[in-house]
Amino acid sequence: MKGPLLILIAGILWGTTGTTQAFASESAHPIAIGAARLAVGGLFLMGIVLATGKLNVTNWPVKRVALASLSMAFYQPLFFTAVTRTGVAIGTVVAIGSTPILSGVIEWLVLKKRPDSIWWCSTFLSILGCLLLFINNESVHVDSMGLIMALGAGLSFAIYTLVSRELVENRSALSVVAVVFTSSAVCLSPFLLLYDMSWIWSIRGAGVSLHLGIMATGIAYLLFARGLIHVSSSAAVSLALAEPLTAALLGVFIVGEYLSVVSWMGVMLLMLGIGILVWSSKGSGVGKEGGGINEKWRQV
């Protein structure tokens, strides 16, 4: 149960992102917020790993680290651009909903491991719940480029999850996320020069940046990485659908948003889908692949 619970907590922390951004200044561009989030998170993680003396980068697979870093760096602008072009509902559903499917397909093709029936059932219920939760909140606007961006965001997170799972098998999870997110922050650093960042120096801006960087990025992804040791990548991204569930509930109880009956049905389906995966972990380990993952990656 340790792995699924760690990933659920990570998903809950990610779910606070939307509510936190609602308190940011109106002058703060979403992509600038994403870049600041990675910068703070990367510095926080690297500071911890240096303070504890656990940083050891000898014999690391450089290509794997670069792939994980680029995947996380691409996810931020792809997701925010998708939401801007095609709306919050469609952008979120396509990006978050496509991630478990893409992860399962990649896992099937790369690791030759076919997801079991429990994963398919829970993922279907969770994606359907996500669809009902968001699709009823605004008028539907479909933009082809926005859809491509959303699918790109889903693919980026799926690749990050699969590669990270390989990295944490033989290395400290703290070292992995510190190196990956510091590298991702460097990749996105040009955005800090392209957008107005004066908002970050206010008390409210600093609070938003610190929460997004430390809690919703540093601690959340550290928990996610440690959970990946015990959980397959496809199951992990399905469990991470706790993010939109948390975001919706925080929107209701903190921001004062209204959820329709259809949206509440989506909440129930999301909880059911996630609950099935957590319940199945008691006896099956939620798709642990064993020690053959490194060999399969080397063959690829």
QUIWOJO-V659034 format. One record per residue. N is the residue number from 1. RES is the residue in three letters. PHI is phi in whole degrees, -180 to 180 (999 if undefined). OMEGA is omega in whole degrees, -180 to 180 (* if undefined). NEAR is the number of other C-alpha atoms within 12 Angstrom. Layout:
<<N:RES:PHI:OMEGA:NEAR> <N:RES:PHI:OMEGA:NEAR>>
This chain:
<<1:MET:999:-175:21> <2:LYS:-61:-178:21> <3:GLY:-60:179:34> <4:PRO:-59:-179:44> <5:LEU:-68:178:31> <6:LEU:-62:-179:30> <7:ILE:-70:177:42> <8:LEU:-63:178:40> <9:ILE:-63:177:32> <10:ALA:-61:179:37> <11:GLY:-62:178:38> <12:ILE:-65:178:34> <13:LEU:-65:176:37> <14:TRP:-62:-179:39> <15:GLY:-66:178:31> <16:THR:-82:-175:34> <17:THR:-61:-178:36> <18:GLY:-62:179:33> <19:THR:-64:179:30> <20:THR:-65:179:32> <21:GLN:-64:179:36> <22:ALA:-64:180:26> <23:PHE:-93:179:26> <24:ALA:-75:179:31> <25:SER:-65:179:26> <26:GLU:-65:180:18> <27:SER:-80:-178:19> <28:ALA:-82:179:30> <29:HIS:-72:-179:27> <30:PRO:-55:-180:33> <31:ILE:-69:177:34> <32:ALA:-65:177:36> <33:ILE:-63:179:45> <34:GLY:-63:179:40> <35:ALA:-66:178:42> <36:ALA:-65:179:48> <37:ARG:-60:180:45> <38:LEU:-69:180:48> <39:ALA:-63:179:36> <40:VAL:-65:-180:37> <41:GLY:-63:180:39> <42:GLY:-63:179:44> <43:LEU:-65:179:30> <44:PHE:-62:-178:35> <45:LEU:-66:-180:37> <46:MET:-66:177:32> <47:GLY:-62:179:24> <48:ILE:-66:-176:23> <49:VAL:-68:177:26> <50:LEU:-73:-180:18> <51:ALA:-66:-179:14> <52:THR:-88:179:14> <53:GLY:68:-177:14> <54:LYS:-100:-179:21> <55:LEU:-80:178:23> <56:ASN:-141:-174:20> <57:VAL:-106:178:20> <58:THR:-76:177:10> <59:ASN:61:176:12> <60:TRP:-86:175:21> <61:PRO:-74:-173:23> <62:VAL:-60:-179:18> <63:LYS:-64:179:16> <64:ARG:-67:179:29> <65:VAL:-62:179:34> <66:ALA:-63:180:28> <67:LEU:-66:178:29> <68:ALA:-64:-179:38> <69:SER:-66:180:37> <70:LEU:-67:179:32> <71:SER:-62:179:35> <72:MET:-70:179:45> <73:ALA:-66:-180:39> <74:PHE:-69:-176:36> <75:TYR:-58:-175:38> <76:GLN:-60:-179:37> <77:PRO:-67:179:33> <78:LEU:-63:-178:36> <79:PHE:-67:-177:41> <80:PHE:-66:177:31> <81:THR:-67:179:32> <82:ALA:-62:180:37> <83:VAL:-65:-180:33> <84:THR:-66:-174:26> <85:ARG:-81:-173:26> <86:THR:-117:177:31> <87:GLY:96:-177:31> <88:VAL:-64:-175:34> <89:ALA:-62:-177:34> <90:ILE:-65:-179:38> <91:GLY:-60:-179:40> <92:THR:-69:-178:41> <93:VAL:-62:-178:41> <94:VAL:-68:-178:39> <95:ALA:-67:-177:43> <96:ILE:-75:-178:49> <97:GLY:-71:-179:42> <98:SER:-79:-175:38> <99:THR:-60:179:42> <100:PRO:-61:-180:44> <101:ILE:-66:179:36> <102:LEU:-63:178:35> <103:SER:-65:178:40> <104:GLY:-63:180:36> <105:VAL:-66:180:24> <106:ILE:-63:179:30> <107:GLU:-61:179:36> <108:TRP:-66:-177:21> <109:LEU:-75:-175:17> <110:VAL:-84:-176:24> <111:LEU:-95:-179:30> <112:LYS:58:180:19> <113:LYS:-116:-179:23> <114:ARG:-85:178:24> <115:PRO:-59:-177:31> <116:ASP:-81:-175:22> <117:SER:-66:179:17> <118:ILE:-64:179:26> <119:TRP:-64:179:38> <120:TRP:-60:-179:25> <121:CYS:-65:-178:26> <122:SER:-66:180:36> <123:THR:-67:178:42> <124:PHE:-61:-180:28> <125:LEU:-64:-178:33> <126:SER:-68:180:44> <127:ILE:-67:176:43> <128:LEU:-62:177:31> <129:GLY:-63:177:35> <130:CYS:-62:179:47> <131:LEU:-63:180:36> <132:LEU:-66:-177:33> <133:LEU:-67:-173:40> <134:PHE:-98:-170:38> <135:ILE:-67:-176:31> <136:ASN:-93:-174:24> <137:ASN:-89:-179:27> <138:GLU:-160:177:20> <139:SER:-66:-176:13> <140:VAL:-78:176:18> <141:HIS:-131:-177:21> <142:VAL:-102:177:24> <143:ASP:-120:-174:21> <144:SER:-60:179:17> <145:MET:-67:177:21> <146:GLY:-63:178:31> <147:LEU:-64:178:33> <148:ILE:-64:178:25> <149:MET:-63:180:34> <150:ALA:-64:177:41> <151:LEU:-64:176:35> <152:GLY:-63:177:33> <153:ALA:-65:178:39> <154:GLY:-62:179:38> <155:LEU:-66:180:36> <156:SER:-61:-179:36> <157:PHE:-70:178:43> <158:ALA:-64:179:41> <159:ILE:-66:178:39> <160:TYR:-57:-178:43> <161:THR:-64:-178:48> <162:LEU:-64:-179:47> <163:VAL:-69:-179:43> <164:SER:-63:179:48> <165:ARG:-62:177:46> <166:GLU:-69:-177:41> <167:LEU:-67:-176:38> <168:VAL:-81:180:38> <169:GLU:-64:-176:29> <170:ASN:-123:-178:21> <171:ARG:-138:178:26> <172:SER:-65:179:29> <173:ALA:-60:179:33> <174:LEU:-64:178:39> <175:SER:-64:-178:39> <176:VAL:-63:-178:45> <177:VAL:-68:179:47> <178:ALA:-65:-179:43> <179:VAL:-68:-177:44> <180:VAL:-64:-175:47> <181:PHE:-77:173:47> <182:THR:-66:177:39> <183:SER:-65:178:31> <184:SER:-64:179:38> <185:ALA:-62:178:40> <186:VAL:-64:180:27> <187:CYS:-63:-177:29> <188:LEU:-93:-177:34> <189:SER:-57:177:27> <190:PRO:-59:179:18> <191:PHE:-65:179:26> <192:LEU:-68:179:27> <193:LEU:-95:-177:14> <194:LEU:-84:-175:14> <195:TYR:-116:178:22> <196:ASP:-69:-178:21> <197:MET:-112:-178:29> <198:SER:-64:-179:22> <199:TRP:-62:-174:25> <200:ILE:-71:-177:28> <201:TRP:-88:175:18> <202:SER:-80:-180:17> <203:ILE:-62:180:15> <204:ARG:-67:179:21> <205:GLY:-64:179:29> <206:ALA:-65:179:27> <207:GLY:-63:178:24> <208:VAL:-63:-178:33> <209:SER:-64:-180:39> <210:LEU:-67:179:33> <211:HIS:-66:-179:33> <212:LEU:-64:-177:39> <213:GLY:-76:-175:38> <214:ILE:-85:-175:34> <215:MET:-79:-173:33> <216:ALA:-83:178:37> <217:THR:-124:-176:45> <218:GLY:-58:-178:42> <219:ILE:-69:-178:35> <220:ALA:-62:-178:35> <221:TYR:-73:174:46> <222:LEU:-66:177:42> <223:LEU:-63:179:36> <224:PHE:-62:180:45> <225:ALA:-65:179:47> <226:ARG:-69:177:39> <227:GLY:-67:-179:39> <228:LEU:-65:178:46> <229:ILE:-63:-175:40> <230:HIS:-108:-172:33> <231:VAL:-130:177:44> <232:SER:-68:-178:49> <233:SER:-65:-180:51> <234:SER:-66:178:46> <235:ALA:-69:-178:54> <236:ALA:-63:-178:53> <237:VAL:-71:174:50> <238:SER:-71:177:53> <239:LEU:-64:-179:50> <240:ALA:-69:175:52> <241:LEU:-69:169:53> <242:ALA:-64:179:44> <243:GLU:-62:180:38> <244:PRO:-65:177:45> <245:LEU:-64:178:43> <246:THR:-63:-179:31> <247:ALA:-60:-180:33> <248:ALA:-66:-178:39> <249:LEU:-68:176:30> <250:LEU:-66:178:26> <251:GLY:-61:-180:23> <252:VAL:-75:-170:19> <253:PHE:-88:-179:14> <254:ILE:-113:-177:18> <255:VAL:-81:-180:19> <256:GLY:87:178:13> <257:GLU:-76:-178:17> <258:TYR:-113:175:21> <259:LEU:-111:178:27> <260:SER:-76:178:19> <261:VAL:-61:179:15> <262:VAL:-62:180:21> <263:SER:-65:177:30> <264:TRP:-66:174:26> <265:MET:-64:176:25> <266:GLY:-63:177:34> <267:VAL:-59:-179:35> <268:MET:-64:179:26> <269:LEU:-67:176:30> <270:LEU:-61:179:40> <271:MET:-63:180:35> <272:LEU:-66:-180:29> <273:GLY:-61:179:34> <274:ILE:-66:180:43> <275:GLY:-61:179:29> <276:ILE:-62:179:29> <277:LEU:-65:180:45> <278:VAL:-65:180:34> <279:TRP:-63:-179:22> <280:SER:-68:-178:25> <281:SER:-70:-178:27> <282:LYS:-62:-177:19> <283:GLY:-115:-172:12> <284:SER:-115:-179:23> <285:GLY:78:177:26> <286:VAL:49:169:40> <287:GLY:74:176:33> <288:LYS:-65:-175:28> <289:GLU:-96:-180:31> <290:GLY:82:-173:21> <291:GLY:-93:-176:18> <292:GLY:-89:-173:16> <293:ILE:-67:-180:29> <294:ASN:-65:180:24> <295:GLU:-65:179:16> <296:LYS:-66:177:20> <297:TRP:-66:-179:24> <298:ARG:-65:179:14> <299:GLN:-67:178:11> <300:VAL:-72:*:14>>
